[in-house]
Amino acid sequence: MTRVYLGLGSNIDAEQNIELGLREIERRFGQPQVSPVYRAPAVGFDGEDFLNLVVWVDCSLAALELIDEIEAIHELAGRERRADNKLVARSLDIDLLLYGDLISPERPLRVPRADILDYAFVLRPLADLAPEERHPVTGRSFADHWRDFDDSGQPLTPVRLDVGLEAI
């Protein structure tokens, strides 16, 4: 079994789509451990705020098989892919952040995901959920990364979201 960390976000019917994503993750992989949920402004485009969180599950699938399962969950949520790959509103976005200690910089499997160290809406819930876990490239804990992160331009607001799973 490999411990995987997934980032979830939505800004279209956000509560319902986050709930759908969490139910599907639980159905496919077992009960996830869930971070607190944060509201964050859309990045790179004008749109509704996102709800974001991070979960971890222990998974027996190979990394590329896991990505296929994530895509199947996206389809259930009605996520539309755009050919131009521009930043747009999303019914559900599930990103593979970490797959154990695997380091793979090439598509289709880029882990650890660069977003971890770039965005407060990824790093903060990851640091909440797994403060002592270490980034496979930097070797530093996620708590240390969060402590040193300049979040002044990336406001986050904690949100109470009752999805039937217990957050940390």
Secondary structure as UniProt FT lines:
FT   STRAND          2..10
FT   HELIX           14..29
FT   STRAND          33..34
FT   STRAND          37..40
FT   STRAND          50..59
FT   HELIX           63..76
FT   TURN            77..78
FT   TURN            83..84
FT   STRAND          93..99
FT   TURN            100..101
FT   TURN            107..108
FT   HELIX           115..118
FT   HELIX           120..129
FT   TURN            131..132
FT   TURN            136..138
FT   HELIX           142..148
FT   TURN            152..153
FT   STRAND          157..159
//
